[in-house]
Amino acid sequence: MRKFFQEIKADLKFKTAGPGQKLSEPARAPKEKPRAEVAPKPRQGPTDEAQMAAAAALARLELRPKTKAPSSQEAIRSQVRKELMAEAAASEKGVSAEEKDLASPAREGASAPSVSGVYFICPLTGAVVKKDKKEKHLREAIQSYFSVDPVAASIMEIHTFNKDREKVRVGVETMARYLDNICLHPEEEKYRKIKLQNKVFQERISCLEGIHRFFQAVGFETKTLPVPGQETTEEYYVLKEEMLTKLEDLKDYKEQLLSSEPVRAQLDRQLCVFKPSPEAARFELPNDFYNLTAEEIKREQRLRTEAVEKASMLRTRAMREKEEQREMRKYNYTLVRVRFPDGYILQGTFYARESLSALYNFVREALRDDWLPFELLGPGGLKLTDENLAFNECGLVPSALLTLAWDAAVMADIEASGEEQPANSLKPEILSRVQTLS
C-alpha cells in the first residue's frame, strides 16, 4: 500500500513541476521481458480526485503513530502524578525517577496495556499510589501522623506492619494486662515498672514493630534501675508520675489498642467508560495483575513444556479441577469490562478473590437510575446470579468481558407507560469522561 502511495506521490511531483524545473519521470522497475518493437503507451496521470485522496492517505499513513496509549492511562497517570507531587511538596521531597517514568508516555512500538497498573487509595491522605509504592506511602503517612496523635499512630504501626496476626493478638492482650494492672493498682509501684529483659516481654511484646513507640506515647520512659539483692542493673519501662492522674486516658489507650484494625489502602477501581468498540474483548495486562515471582515464572515455563504430555493423558475430573484452581491462584487482580445494551463499556479493577457483589455494586453506582434491575452475563451467556461467588471461582480472571441485560419485564412496563427514557443509562458525570478504546 505504501508503495502504491509513493508512486502516486511521484506522479504528483511529475505533474506539478514549476516553470524552469526539469520534469523527471519516476523510476520504474524493469520488465522481465522488454519488447523493443512495441512502443510504450504514455502513462495516464491520476485524476484530480485521485491525487487528492492519495495525498491525504499518504499523509495519514506517514503521520500515524505506531502505538497509541489509551487515554485512560493518561487520566490515571495525571491523577497519580498530581497526588504524589502534592504529597512530595508537603514533605519537602521531590518526585522520584521511577514516578517520573510512570508519568511518561508509553515507549514507541510497545504494546499499550489496557490499564497502566494496579493502584490504591491511601485512607490517611487520600492519595492514589501504585501497588509497589503502597506500603512505603502508608509508612510515611503514619509517620507524619505522629505529630497529630502519637498514641493512635503507634497503634496503627503495631496493627498494620506486623503481618503475623496471632502474634499481634497475643502481644496486644499482654500489653492490655499491663495497663489494667496499673489502673487497678495505681498505688503499687511494681505494676508501674516493666523489665525489658523479662522473658514474657521479650517473646510477646518487644518483637512487635511500633510497640516501643506506643510505650513512649502513653507515658512510659526508659530507666536503668538496680536489681533488688544484686549489684547489677536492668533496663525498665517506668510510668511517669504524672500519668497517675490520667488513669482514664490509660483506659482509653488500652481500648484503642485492643479494638484497632490494620490500616489498609483501598483498591482503586480506576473506573473508565468507553465508546462501543470491537476491541472490547482484547486485554493487555501489566505484571501487577499476576501473582508470580521469578521462580514461579520459571516453574510455569517448565509446566508448559509438560502440557503436551498431559494433554495426551486421560485425566479425571478431580485432576482437571485441581489444575484449574492452581491456574486461578496465579492472579491477584482482575480487569472487568461490562458492555451495556447500547454498546458503551464500563471498566473497573477488582481483587481476584473479591465477590461478584462488588461488581454489581460498582455497576449500580454508575447507573443514572440505580433502581433498575439487571443481570450480568458471562462468556457464552452464562448468568452470574450468585453474587457470593468470587471472580476466580467463576473463571473471570485475569480479565473478563461481561454483558449487562435489563430485566425484560421491568423494561416492558416502562415502555408501556410511555415514559421517555434517557439515551444512555450511565450517569452524565461518568459519560463526560468517555474515551475511545484502542
C-alpha positions, -999 to 999 in steps of 0.1 A, spaced: 0 0 0 28 24 9 45 17 -24 13 25 -43 10 58 -24 47 66 -32 41 60 -69 11 83 -68 32 109 -49 59 107 -76 33 112 -103 20 143 -85 55 157 -84 59 149 -121 27 168 -130 33 198 -108 69 208 -115 72 246 -116 84 268 -145 120 262 -153 121 229 -135 130 197 -153 103 172 -152 116 138 -141 99 105 -147 97 84 -116 119 54 -115 102 21 -126 113 -15 -121 124 -30 -155 101 -55 -170 112 -91 -172 108 -93 -210 110 -59 -226 95 -57 -260 116 -33 -281 92 -35 -311 62 -22 -292 63 15 -282 53 20 -246 20 37 -240 22 70 -223 12 66 -187 -21 83 -178 -18 107 -148 -42 102 -120 -73 124 -119 -75 154 -96 -98 135 -72 -73 105 -71 -44 128 -65 -61 145 -35 -72 112 -20 -38 96 -24 -20 126 -9 -43 126 21 -40 89 26 -2 91 24 -1 119 49 -22 99 73 0 68 68 32 88 75 18 106 105 1 77 121 19 67 154 29 31 157 10 27 190 -13 49 209 -17 45 247 -54 46 257 -65 79 271 -74 61 304 -37 58 311 -32 95 308 -61 102 331 -48 77 357 -12 89 354 -23 126 357 -42 118 389 -13 98 404 13 124 395 -9 152 409 -14 134 443 22 123 446 36 157 437 13 173 463 25 150 490 61 154 480 58 192 482 42 189 516 71 168 529 98 187 510 106 158 489 109 155 451 92 131 428 114 100 423 127 90 389 105 59 390 74 81 394 85 102 365 88 71 344 52 62 353 41 96 341 59 94 308 42 82 276 44 46 265 75 36 246 71 37 208 64 2 194 54 -12 228 20 -29 232 -2 -4 252 -17 -21 283 -54 -19 289 -46 -3 323 -12 10 334 -11 -9 367 -29 -16 400 -34 15 422 -46 21 458 -61 50 477 -44 58 510 -71 62 537 -50 87 556 -40 111 528 -65 102 500 -35 100 476 -36 74 448 -4 53 447 8 25 426 9 -10 441 46 -12 446 46 21 465 16 14 487 35 2 519 61 30 516 34 56 513 15 41 543 46 42 564 52 79 555 16 87 562 16 70 596 49 86 605 36 121 597 5 113 619 28 111 650 28 149 652 -10 148 654 -17 118 677 13 98 687 -7 71 705 -30 65 675 0 65 652 19 39 672 -12 17 674 -15 19 636 21 8 633 15 -22 656 -16 -34 637 -5 -26 602 31 -36 599 32 -68 619 19 -94 595 16 -123 620 -19 -116 633 -17 -142 661 15 -125 674 -2 -92 673 -32 -105 692 -10 -121 720 12 -90 723 -17 -66 724 -35 -86 751 -4 -89 772 1 -51 769 -35 -45 779 -30 -66 810 0 -43 820 -23 -13 816 -51 -30 835 -28 -37 865 -18 -1 866 -53 12 865 -65 -13 892 -35 -9 915 -21 27 909 -6 29 943 16 -2 938 49 7 923 57 -28 910 29 -26 884 43 7 870 76 -9 861 82 -34 832 116 -51 829 127 -51 793 146 -83 796 117 -101 811 111 -134 791 74 -127 785 81 -91 774 108 -102 750 88 -131 735 53 -114 733 58 -77 731 93 -65 723 93 -83 689 64 -62 676 71 -32 654 58 0 669 54 -13 704 82 8 719 68 40 704 35 31 720 51 28 754 66 62 750 34 78 737 13 66 766 37 79 792 64 54 799 101 63 800 132 41 799 152 39 832 182 19 844 174 6 879 193 -17 903 181 -52 907 170 -59 943 195 -80 962 221 -78 934 248 -54 923 237 -53 887 212 -31 869 184 -37 845 165 -16 819 129 -9 827 99 9 813 86 31 841 53 50 840 58 87 847 43 100 879 20 125 861 2 97 844 -13 85 877 -36 115 874 -46 104 839 -58 68 845 -89 74 824 -66 82 795 -47 49 800 -80 30 799 -89 47 766 -54 39 752 -59 2 762 -93 1 744 -79 17 713 -51 -9 713 -75 -38 716 -101 -26 691 -79 -12 663 -76 -28 629 -47 -27 603 -47 4 581 -55 -9 546 -52 10 514 -84 7 493 -81 -8 458 -87 20 433 -113 7 408 -99 30 381 -134 35 366 -133 40 328 -161 42 303 -155 36 266 -175 41 234 -187 10 216 -157 -8 202 -149 -42 185 -117 -42 207 -137 -47 239 -126 -84 243 -89 -76 238 -69 -72 270 -32 -63 276 -24 -66 313 7 -53 332 26 -75 356 8 -61 386 -21 -84 378 -1 -116 382 9 -133 415 41 -148 402 77 -145 415 107 -150 392 110 -186 404 73 -193 398 76 -179 363 104 -204 355 82 -231 370 53 -221 348 76 -223 317 85 -258 327 49 -268 332 40 -255 298 65 -279 283 48 -307 301 13 -296 289 16 -316 257 22 -348 276 -6 -341 300 -30 -334 271 -25 -369 258 -32 -384 293 -66 -395 305 -73 -372 335 -101 -374 360 -125 -346 367 -108 -340 401 -74 -337 384 -87 -312 359 -104 -291 387 -72 -291 407 -53 -278 377 -79 -251 371 -77 -240 407 -39 -237 405 -43 -217 374 -67 -193 391 -43 -187 420 -18 -171 397 -38 -138 398 -43 -113 425 -65 -89 405 -88 -89 375 -98 -63 350 -135 -65 342 -155 -48 314 -193 -46 313 -209 -40 279 -243 -22 281 -271 -28 256 -262 4 237 -226 -7 233 -209 15 259 -184 -3 281 -177 2 318 -143 -9 331 -130 -15 367 -103 -33 386 -111 -59 413 -94 -84 436 -95 -119 421 -109 -133 453 -135 -105 457 -171 -115 455 -193 -106 425 -214 -84 447 -187 -58 445 -191 -58 407 -229 -55 409 -225 -25 433 -198 -10 410 -222 -11 381 -252 1 401 -234 31 414 -226 41 378 -263 40 366 -284 71 361 -313 51 376 -297 28 402 -331 11 409 -333 -6 375 -329 -44 379 -303 -60 357 -282 -92 354 -247 -98 342 -239 -125 316 -205 -141 314 -189 -158 284 -214 -179 265 -243 -161 280 -239 -177 314 -259 -158 340 -238 -147 370 -266 -148 396 -247 -159 427 -231 -127 440 -213 -145 468 -190 -163 443 -156 -148 438 -142 -137 404 -116 -165 403 -143 -191 412 -162 -180 381 -132 -181 359 -133 -143 354 -95 -137 359 -73 -121 350 -98 -103 327 -133 -107 315 -158 -91 292 -194 -93 306 -227 -82 291 -254 -63 310 -291 -73 304 -320 -53 318 -349 -71 334 -373 -77 305 -405 -74 325 -395 -41 340 -383 -26 307 -416 -37 291 -436 -19 319 -415 12 314 -421 11 276 -458 6 281 -460 36 304 -448 58 275 -422 74 298 -393 88 278 -361 72 287 -326 89 286 -305 80 256 -278 64 279 -282 47 312 -249 58 327 -246 89 349 -238 121 330 -206 128 350 -193 93 340 -203 98 304 -184 131 304 -152 110 307 -160 87 278 -129 75 259 -121 56 228 -109 21 233 -78 14 213 
